[in-house]
Amino acid sequence: MDIRQIDEGFAVTGQISPDDVRDIVAAGYQALICNRPDGESPDQPEFAEIAQVAEKAGIPIYYVPVVSGQLTQDDVDAMAQALEAAEGPVLAYCRSGARSTNIYGIVQQQKG
């Protein structure tokens, strides 16, 4: 996993696997946000698989799927709600981390 710290409470990474959840929790993250829709690539784990492991590990996970290149205001609003609900350091993921970085930046801009 290539985790990139965006600011004090938010970091991004590319696609994670269910096996990564334990390491993410051990690294101190207290919430996960998935910005990748299911079925984008054949080798991608389904959100439900990761959510199941996250639940067992006691870490909340939010599903805010953003279609690549088609970010909407609804996506931004959903991301803002997830960030507000999440406590502690958050790790968001998508295919490469770029979508998660972009949507986070837009949420921060709209907050002023």
Secondary structure, 3 states (H helix, E strand, C coil): CCCEEEECCEEEECCCCHHHHHHHHHCCCCEEEECCCCCCCCCCCCHHHHHHHHHHHCCCEEECCCCCCCCCHHHHHHHHHHHHHCCCCEEEECCCCHHHHHHHHHHHHHHC
